[in-house]
Amino acid sequence: MELPINLPELEDNTLKLIVPRVMGKPKVMYNGREVQKQNNRFSISNGSGQPILITLKNNYLDSVPKVFINDQEKQIVKPLKWYEYIWMGLPILMALQGGILGALLGFVAIRLNSIIFRNDKSQVVKYLTTLGVNVLIVTLYLVVVVLLSVVLNRNK
């Protein structure tokens, strides 16, 4: 996912945040070239040669990190709504009954749901797709539990 970072002091230069779809670290691109991270920050120069420091901070439940420009938070995407967080976080309830496996699969579902909510699809499509992800993750959990119980009961 490519997200433009609009800064007036960059004039005609382009600054983008590249967020990987599933796994990986986000990248900062300046005029089509990847900016290398130094001391947990990215550094570029504006049109007059002044440095601009960019810091990315994990947003945990959201796939898009928080962006700080010279230590001031810059909102580059609309924040998710509280009810979207609740909907995409429902799979974590598997941890209550499913232990570590349920928690692990719940976090995978949350990550996938977060990516889906950052799509430019309609709200109906987003909710139906995340419902499908949640059902798929719960089904995967049940299959793994059944397989483990069969294997463990055979060894008795």
C-alpha positions in Angstrom: 0.0 0.0 0.0 1.5 3.3 -1.1 0.5 6.3 1.1 1.6 9.8 0.1 3.0 12.1 2.8 2.1 15.6 1.8 4.5 18.2 3.2 4.3 21.8 1.7 8.0 22.3 2.4 8.9 19.6 -0.1 7.5 21.6 -3.0 7.3 19.3 -6.1 9.2 16.4 -4.4 7.3 13.2 -3.6 7.4 11.5 -0.2 5.6 8.1 0.3 5.1 5.5 2.9 5.1 2.0 1.6 3.3 -0.4 3.9 3.7 -4.1 3.1 0.5 -6.0 2.6 1.1 -8.8 5.1 4.6 -9.0 6.5 7.7 -6.8 6.4 8.7 -3.4 7.5 7.3 -0.2 6.1 9.6 1.9 3.8 9.9 5.6 3.1 10.3 6.6 -0.5 11.6 10.1 -1.5 11.4 10.9 -5.2 11.1 7.2 -6.0 14.2 6.2 -4.0 14.1 4.3 -0.7 15.3 6.3 2.2 17.6 4.4 4.6 16.9 4.3 8.3 19.5 5.7 10.6 19.1 5.7 14.4 15.4 4.6 14.1 14.7 7.6 11.8 14.6 8.5 8.2 16.2 11.7 7.2 15.5 13.8 4.0 16.2 17.4 3.0 13.5 19.8 2.0 13.9 22.2 -1.0 16.1 24.6 0.9 18.4 21.9 2.4 16.8 21.8 5.8 16.7 18.3 7.3 13.3 16.6 7.8 13.3 13.7 10.3 10.7 11.0 9.8 9.9 8.5 12.6 7.6 5.5 12.2 6.0 4.1 15.3 4.1 0.8 15.5 0.3 1.3 15.6 -0.2 -2.3 16.9 -3.8 -3.1 15.8 -3.5 -0.9 12.7 -1.3 -2.0 9.7 -0.3 1.6 9.0 2.3 3.0 11.5 2.1 6.4 13.1 4.2 8.9 11.2 6.1 11.7 13.0 7.7 14.5 11.0 10.3 16.3 13.2 8.6 14.8 16.3 5.1 16.1 15.3 2.6 13.4 14.4 1.4 13.7 10.8 -1.9 12.0 10.0 -1.5 10.3 6.6 -4.6 8.1 6.7 -8.0 8.5 8.3 -8.0 6.7 11.7 -10.0 3.6 12.0 -13.3 3.9 13.9 -13.8 2.3 17.3 -16.3 -0.1 16.0 -13.9 -1.2 13.2 -11.3 -2.0 15.9 -13.9 -4.0 17.8 -14.9 -5.9 14.7 -11.4 -6.7 13.5 -10.4 -7.6 17.1 -13.1 -10.2 17.7 -10.8 -13.2 16.8 -8.6 -12.5 19.9 -11.5 -13.9 21.9 -10.2 -17.3 20.8 -7.4 -16.8 23.3 -9.9 -17.1 26.2 -10.7 -20.7 25.3 -7.9 -21.6 22.9 -4.8 -20.6 24.8 -1.6 -19.7 23.0 -2.8 -21.2 19.7 -6.0 -19.2 19.9 -4.1 -16.1 20.7 -1.6 -16.6 17.9 -4.3 -17.2 15.3 -6.4 -14.3 16.8 -3.5 -11.9 16.2 -3.0 -13.2 12.7 -6.7 -12.5 12.0 -6.4 -9.0 13.5 -3.5 -8.2 11.2 -5.3 -9.5 8.2 -8.5 -7.6 9.1 -6.5 -4.4 9.6 -5.1 -4.7 6.1 -8.6 -5.3 4.8 -10.0 -2.3 6.6 -7.2 -0.1 4.9 -8.5 -1.2 1.5 -10.4 1.3 -0.7 -13.3 -1.2 -1.0 -16.9 -0.5 0.2 -17.7 -0.9 3.8 -20.0 -3.9 3.0 -17.1 -5.6 1.2 -14.7 -4.9 4.1 -17.1 -6.3 6.7 -17.9 -9.4 4.7 -14.3 -10.1 3.9 -13.2 -9.7 7.5 -16.1 -12.0 8.5 -14.7 -14.5 6.1 -11.2 -14.2 7.5 -12.6 -14.6 11.1 -14.6 -17.8 10.1 -11.5 -19.1 8.3 -9.3 -18.5 11.3 -11.7 -20.2 13.7 -12.0 -23.1 11.3 -8.3 -23.4 11.1 -8.1 -23.4 14.8 -10.7 -26.2 15.1 -8.9 -28.3 12.5 -5.5 -27.9 14.3 -7.1 -28.8 17.6 -8.8 -31.9 16.2 -5.6 -33.0 14.5 -3.6 -32.5 17.7 -6.1 -34.4 19.8 -6.1 -37.3 17.3 -2.3 -37.4 17.2 -1.9 -37.1 21.0 -4.6 -39.8 21.7 -2.9 -42.2 19.3 0.3 -42.0 21.3 -1.5 -43.2 24.5 
